[in-house]
Amino acid sequence: MKSAIPYLINFPKLGGADIGYISIAEQGRDFPFDIKRTFWTYYTPESIVRGRHAHYVTEQILIATAGRIVVTTELSDGTIQSFRLEDPFVGLYIPPCVWHTMQYSHSAVQLVLASTVYDELDYIRDYNTFKSVWS
């Protein structure tokens, strides 16, 4: 059963300081969904807050492959969590029905693995609509 709340996923970190590291994730073992879309964001000014939406269906894993990303999530019951992503071997699972925002360090690169292809109708971009859908 999939979690209804966001949670961190620690991917294997193989290697060492002398040779560098590699993290590996495999379909069917490390992801709570099949990946249908991958995208990344970068060079986002630190003053910009991105996200500001929820999804009806899409599940996502957010990874800070470089830099720092502060992700704030809110459940429909008002529960708010904050996650600081700054290790490339840690991902944040965002289930459907979770309002989320991201704020980046300038050097941050965010990799997103999504369970669906892009569909604008899956986005809830109005906060009041988000609150009314699951209340």
N, C-alpha and C positions, 0 to 999 in steps of 0.2 A: 504494500500500500504506500502510495506517495504521501509525503508530508504536506500538510496544509500551511506550514510555516517555513520561512527562509532558514537555511542552515549552511554551514561551511562544509566544504569537501576538501580533504587533504589528499592530493595526488602524490604518488611516489616521487621522492627526490633522490635520484641516483647520481653518484659521482663524488667529487670532493673539491675542496678549495684549490687543490693543486692542478686539477684537470678540468674543472667546470662541472656543471650539473645538467641533467636531463630529467624531465618529468614526462611520464607516459600515462595516457588514459585510453582505454579501449571500450568500444561500443559493447553493450551487454554486460559490462563488469563495473565500470566506473561512473556511468551516467544513469540518472533515473528516467531517461527518455531517449528515443531515437533522435539523432541530430538531423534536422532538415535544412538549417540555415546557419551560416557563420558570418559574423561581421565584426569590425573593430573600429574604435574611435581613438583619435590621437590629436595632439596639439590643441586641446581644448583649453581656453583661458581659465585660470583658476577662479575667476569671479563668476563663471557661468555654472548654473545648476541645470543638469540635463535630466532626462527621464521625465518625471512629472506625469506618470501614467501607470495604468495597470493593464492587464490582459484578461480577456474572458477565458482563453484556452491556452495560450502559449506559456510554456515553461522555459526558463533560461538558466544558464550558468554564466556568471560574470567572473572574469579572471583579469587581474592587473598584471599583465606580462612585463610591464615596466612602470616605475613611478608608484604613486599612491592614489587610491580612489576611496572616498568615503561614501558608502551606500547607506541610505536611510530607507527603511521599509515600514509600511503601516498596513496592518490587517484591518479588515472591515469593522472589527470590534474596538478599534482605536489603539491596539497594541503597537508600539513603535520600537524598532530596534535599529541600532547603528552598527555598521560593520566597516572596519578599516582593512582594505585589501592592499597589500604591498609586497606580498611574496608570490612569485609566479607559479608556485606549486599549490596554491590555495584558490579554490573557486567558491563562489557564493551561489547556491541554488535559490532561484526565485520562482515559486509556484504561481499558477494563475491566481487572480483575485487579490494581488498584493500591489499596493501603490508603492512606487519606488522612485527615488531620486539619486543622482550621482554627482559628486563634486570631485574634480581631478586636480592633481598637481600638474603643472605645465608639461612635464616630461612623461606623464602617464599614457600608457597604451592599454586600452581595455579590449579584451577578446570576449565576444559573446557567442555562446552556443545556444541555439534555439530549437525548440521542438516542432516548429511550424515554419512554413515559408511565409513571407511578408503578406499580411492581409490587413489593410487599414481598418476594416470592420472589427478586428479583434482588439483594437486599442480603445481604452477608456481614457480620454485625455482631459475630461472635466472632473475635478475632484468631487463635486457634489453628486455627480452621476455615480462615481465610484462608491461613495458612501451609501447611496440609495439602492444600488444593485444588490448588495449582500446584507443589508440591514434588516 
